[in-house]
Amino acid sequence: MNITLKEINENNWRECIGLKVRDDQKRFVGTNENSLALAYAHKEMEPRGICNEDILVGLLMFAKDPDDGIYYINRLMIDKRYQGKGFGRRALEILIEEIKGRGAETIDIIHKPDNANAIRLYRDLGFKPTYDKLDDDDISRVNLI
């Protein structure tokens, strides 16, 4: 496994929107089309392709909130063909280190309250529930210091 995070740009955006989760997971994560549209409208959002070697296997997106300066992750998806191989975990580990390198003291992650698999992954990486909500989503936080 050789996971890297790459910018989504004019050369790979079509490949990115071709990535899909399983049908039973669609209620947990927005489509990649929606994610890229959000990033276009909200310039602080940074979508990244998750690559294994040179193969695009997923997408994550994060931002620094312009109002309070807190970093948050609002998208993580791995294409249904590549799930269960540790790609999402490794991508999050890489992203957490990058955000820590930017001087962040905490990172929030936004998720559905009933997405048990995602919550288990986030807990394994040190995220703890905040009991705060963003619309219907829960927010968990990891302290970096």
Secondary structure, 3 states (H helix, E strand, C coil): CCEEEEECCCCCHHHHHCCCCCHHHCCCCCCHHHHHHHHHHCCCCEEEEEEECCEEEEEEEEEECCCCCCEEEEEEEECHHHCCCCHHHHHHHHHHHHHHHCCCCEEEEEECCCCHHHHHHHHHCCCEEEEEEECCEEEEEEECC
